[in-house]
């Protein structure tokens, strides 16, 4: 039996913890077909969701830091600046 699910777009530019958490709380009833209706902070599932969103927030922070290191104006680490300047033939 094939069921069709609506694909919703995720805003990947909303990268702070509260925005990620709010998006997941809005999607939770849809993803669980309404079976998960207790969205209180005391619910163990919500606590696990908040821990997961905290980890996602940390990963996105480090991903942004790594992305900044590949451009000369935003690179902060000396080793990366040297590598970028060598690529330019300096």
DRENLO-37307 format. One record per residue: residue number from 1; residue in three letters; chain; x, y, z of N, C-alpha, C, O in turn. Coordinates in Angstrom, 1 decimal. Layout:
  resi  resn  chain     n.x     n.y     n.z    ca.x    ca.y    ca.z     c.x     c.y     c.z     o.x     o.y     o.z
   NUM   ala      A       X       Y       Z       X       Y       Z       X       Y       Z       X       Y       Z
...
//
This chain:
  resi  resn  chain     n.x     n.y     n.z    ca.x    ca.y    ca.z     c.x     c.y     c.z     o.x     o.y     o.z
     1   unk      A     0.8    -1.2     0.0     0.0     0.0     0.0     0.9     1.2     0.0     1.7     1.5     0.9
     2   unk      A     0.8     2.0    -1.0     1.6     3.2    -1.1     0.9     4.4    -0.6    -0.3     4.7    -0.9
     3   unk      A     1.6     5.1     0.3     1.0     6.4     0.8     1.8     7.5     0.3     3.0     7.5     0.2
     4   unk      A     1.2     8.6     0.0     1.9     9.8    -0.5     2.0    10.8     0.7     1.0    11.0     1.4
     5   unk      A     3.2    11.3     0.9     3.4    12.3     1.9     3.8    13.6     1.2     4.6    13.6     0.2
     6   unk      A     3.3    14.7     1.7     3.7    16.0     1.2     5.1    16.3     1.6     5.5    16.3     2.8
     7   unk      A     5.9    16.7     0.7     7.3    17.1     0.9     7.3    18.6     1.2     6.9    19.4     0.4
     8   unk      A     7.7    18.9     2.4     7.8    20.3     2.8     9.2    20.8     2.7    10.2    20.1     3.0
     9   unk      A     9.4    22.0     2.4    10.7    22.6     2.3    11.2    23.0     3.6    10.5    23.6     4.4
    10   unk      A    12.5    22.8     3.9    13.1    23.2     5.2    14.0    24.4     4.9    14.7    24.4     3.9
    11   unk      A    13.8    25.4     5.8    14.6    26.6     5.6    16.0    26.3     6.3    16.1    26.3     7.5
    12   unk      A    17.0    26.1     5.5    18.3    25.8     6.0    19.1    27.0     6.5    20.1    26.9     7.1
    13   unk      A    18.5    28.2     6.2    19.2    29.4     6.7    18.8    29.8     8.1    19.4    30.7     8.7
    14   unk      A    17.8    29.1     8.6    17.4    29.4    10.0    18.2    28.5    10.9    17.8    27.4    11.2
    15   unk      A    19.3    29.0    11.3    20.3    28.1    12.0    20.4    28.3    13.5    21.4    27.7    14.0
    16   unk      A    19.5    29.0    14.1    19.7    29.1    15.6    18.8    28.0    16.2    17.9    27.5    15.7
    17   unk      A    19.1    27.7    17.5    18.5    26.7    18.2    17.0    26.9    18.3    16.2    25.9    18.1
    18   unk      A    16.6    28.1    18.7    15.1    28.3    18.9    14.3    28.1    17.6    13.2    27.6    17.6
    19   unk      A    14.9    28.6    16.5    14.1    28.4    15.2    14.1    27.0    14.8    13.0    26.5    14.3
    20   unk      A    15.2    26.3    14.9    15.2    24.8    14.6    14.2    24.1    15.5    13.5    23.2    15.0
    21   unk      A    14.2    24.4    16.8    13.3    23.7    17.7    11.8    24.0    17.4    11.0    23.1    17.4
    22   unk      A    11.5    25.3    17.1    10.1    25.6    16.7     9.7    24.9    15.5     8.5    24.5    15.4
    23   unk      A    10.6    24.9    14.5    10.2    24.2    13.2     9.9    22.7    13.5     8.9    22.2    12.9
    24   unk      A    10.7    22.1    14.3    10.5    20.7    14.6     9.2    20.5    15.4     8.5    19.5    15.2
    25   unk      A     8.9    21.3    16.3     7.7    21.2    17.1     6.5    21.4    16.2     5.4    20.8    16.5
    26   unk      A     6.6    22.3    15.2     5.5    22.4    14.3     5.3    21.2    13.4     4.1    20.9    13.1
    27   unk      A     6.3    20.5    13.0     6.3    19.4    12.1     6.0    18.1    12.9     5.6    17.1    12.2
    28   unk      A     6.2    18.1    14.2     6.1    16.8    14.9     4.7    16.2    14.8     4.6    15.0    14.5
    29   unk      A     3.6    16.9    15.0     2.3    16.2    14.8     2.1    15.7    13.4     1.4    14.7    13.2
    30   unk      A     2.6    16.4    12.4     2.4    15.9    11.0     3.3    14.7    10.8     2.8    13.7    10.1
    31   unk      A     4.5    14.7    11.3     5.4    13.5    11.1     4.9    12.3    11.8     5.1    11.1    11.3
    32   unk      A     4.2    12.4    12.9     3.8    11.3    13.7     2.3    11.0    13.5     1.7    10.2    14.2
    33   unk      A     1.7    11.6    12.5     0.2    11.4    12.2    -0.7    11.7    13.3    -1.7    11.1    13.5
    34   unk      A    -0.3    12.8    14.1    -1.1    13.2    15.2    -1.0    12.3    16.5    -1.7    12.6    17.4
    35   unk      A    -0.1    11.3    16.5     0.0    10.4    17.6     0.8    11.1    18.8     0.7    10.7    19.9
    36   unk      A     1.6    12.0    18.4     2.4    12.7    19.5     1.8    14.1    19.6     2.1    15.0    18.9
    37   unk      A     1.0    14.2    20.7     0.3    15.5    20.9     0.8    16.2    22.1     0.5    17.4    22.3
    38   unk      A     1.6    15.5    23.0     2.1    16.2    24.2     3.4    16.9    23.8     4.5    16.3    23.7
    39   unk      A     3.3    18.2    23.7     4.5    19.0    23.3     5.0    19.8    24.5     5.6    20.9    24.3
    40   unk      A     4.7    19.4    25.7     5.2    20.1    26.9     6.7    19.8    27.1     7.3    18.8    26.6
    41   unk      A     7.4    20.8    27.7     8.8    20.6    27.9     9.2    19.5    28.8    10.3    19.0    28.8
    42   unk      A     8.2    19.0    29.6     8.5    17.9    30.6     8.4    16.6    29.9     8.8    15.6    30.5
    43   unk      A     8.0    16.5    28.7     7.9    15.2    27.9     9.3    14.8    27.6    10.1    15.6    27.1
    44   unk      A     9.6    13.5    27.9    11.0    13.0    27.6    11.3    13.1    26.1    12.5    13.4    25.7
    45   unk      A    10.3    12.9    25.2    10.6    13.0    23.8    11.0    14.5    23.4    11.8    14.6    22.5
    46   unk      A    10.3    15.4    24.0    10.6    16.8    23.7    12.0    17.2    24.2    12.8    17.9    23.6
    47   unk      A    12.4    16.6    25.4    13.7    16.8    25.9    14.8    16.2    25.0    15.8    16.9    24.7
    48   unk      A    14.5    15.1    24.4    15.4    14.5    23.5    15.5    15.3    22.2    16.6    15.4    21.6
    49   unk      A    14.4    15.8    21.8    14.3    16.7    20.6    15.2    17.9    20.8    15.9    18.4    19.9
    50   unk      A    15.1    18.5    22.0    15.9    19.7    22.3    17.4    19.4    22.3    18.2    20.2    21.9
    51   unk      A    17.7    18.2    22.9    19.2    17.8    22.9    19.6    17.7    21.4    20.7    18.1    21.1
    52   unk      A    18.8    17.0    20.6    19.2    16.8    19.2    19.3    18.2    18.5    20.3    18.3    17.7
    53   unk      A    18.4    19.1    18.7    18.5    20.4    18.1    19.7    21.2    18.5    20.3    22.0    17.8
    54   unk      A    20.1    21.0    19.8    21.3    21.6    20.3    22.5    21.1    19.6    23.4    21.8    19.2
    55   unk      A    22.6    19.7    19.3    23.7    19.2    18.6    23.7    19.7    17.1    24.8    19.9    16.6
    56   unk      A    22.5    19.8    16.5    22.4    20.3    15.1    22.9    21.7    15.1    23.6    22.1    14.2
    57   unk      A    22.6    22.5    16.1    23.0    23.9    16.2    24.5    24.0    16.2    25.1    24.8    15.6
    58   unk      A    25.1    23.1    17.1    26.6    23.1    17.2    27.3    22.7    15.9    28.3    23.3    15.4
    59   unk      A    26.7    21.7    15.2    27.3    21.2    13.9    27.2    22.3    12.9    28.1    22.5    12.1
    60   unk      A    26.0    23.0    12.8    25.9    24.1    11.8    26.9    25.2    12.1    27.3    25.9    11.2
    61   unk      A    27.1    25.5    13.4    28.1    26.5    13.8    29.5    26.2    13.2    30.1    27.0    12.6
    62   unk      A    29.9    24.9    13.5    31.2    24.5    13.0    31.3    24.4    11.5    32.3    24.7    10.9
    63   unk      A    30.2    24.1    10.9    30.1    24.1     9.4    30.3    25.5     8.8    31.0    25.7     7.8
    64   unk      A    29.7    26.5     9.5    29.8    27.9     9.0    31.3    28.3     9.2    31.8    29.0     8.4
    65   unk      A    31.9    27.9    10.3    33.3    28.3    10.6    34.2    27.7     9.5    35.1    28.4     9.0
    66   unk      A    34.0    26.4     9.1    34.8    25.8     8.1    34.5    26.5     6.7    35.5    26.7     5.9
    67   unk      A    33.3    26.9     6.4    33.0    27.6     5.2    33.7    28.9     5.1    34.1    29.4     4.0
    68   unk      A    33.9    29.6     6.2    34.5    30.9     6.2    36.0    30.8     5.9    36.6    31.7     5.5
    69   unk      A    36.6    29.6     6.2    38.0    29.4     6.1    38.5    29.2     4.6    39.7    29.2     4.3
    70   unk      A    37.5    29.1     3.7    37.9    28.9     2.3    37.9    30.2     1.5    38.2    30.1     0.3
    71   unk      A    37.6    31.3     2.1    37.7    32.6     1.5    38.7    33.5     2.1    38.7    33.6     3.4
    72   unk      A    39.5    34.1     1.4    40.6    34.9     1.9    40.2    36.0     2.8    40.8    36.2     3.9
    73   unk      A    39.1    36.8     2.5    38.7    37.9     3.4    38.2    37.4     4.7    38.3    38.1     5.7
    74   unk      A    37.7    36.2     4.8    37.1    35.7     6.0    37.9    34.7     6.8    37.5    34.3     7.9
    75   unk      A    39.0    34.2     6.2    39.8    33.2     6.8    40.5    33.8     8.0    41.0    34.9     8.0
    76   unk      A    40.5    33.0     9.1    41.1    33.5    10.4    42.4    32.7    10.8    43.3    33.2    11.4
    77   unk      A    42.4    31.5    10.4    43.5    30.6    10.8    44.7    30.8     9.8    44.6    30.8     8.6
    78   unk      A    45.8    31.0    10.4    47.1    31.3     9.7    47.4    30.3     8.6    47.7    30.6     7.5
    79   unk      A    47.2    29.0     9.0    47.6    28.0     8.1    46.6    28.0     6.8    47.1    27.8     5.7
    80   unk      A    45.4    28.3     7.0    44.4    28.4     5.9    44.7    29.6     5.0    44.6    29.5     3.8
    81   unk      A    45.1    30.7     5.6    45.5    31.9     4.8    46.7    31.6     4.0    46.7    32.0     2.8
    82   unk      A    47.7    30.9     4.5    48.9    30.6     3.8    48.5    29.7     2.6    49.0    29.8     1.5
    83   unk      A    47.7    28.7     2.8    47.3    27.8     1.7    46.5    28.5     0.6    46.7    28.2    -0.5
    84   unk      A    45.6    29.4     1.0    44.9    30.2     0.1    45.8    31.1    -0.8    45.6    31.3    -2.0
    85   unk      A    46.7    31.7    -0.1    47.7    32.6    -0.8    48.5    31.8    -1.8    48.9    32.3    -2.9
    86   unk      A    48.9    30.6    -1.4    49.7    29.7    -2.3    48.9    29.4    -3.5    49.5    29.2    -4.6
    87   unk      A    47.6    29.1    -3.3    46.8    28.8    -4.5    46.8    30.0    -5.5    46.6    29.7    -6.7
    88   unk      A    46.9    31.2    -5.0    46.9    32.4    -5.9    48.3    32.6    -6.5    48.5    33.5    -7.3
    89   unk      A    49.3    31.8    -6.1    50.6    31.9    -6.6    51.5    33.0    -5.9    52.4    33.5    -6.5
    90   unk      A    51.2    33.4    -4.7    51.9    34.4    -4.0    53.0    33.7    -3.2    53.8    34.4    -2.5
//
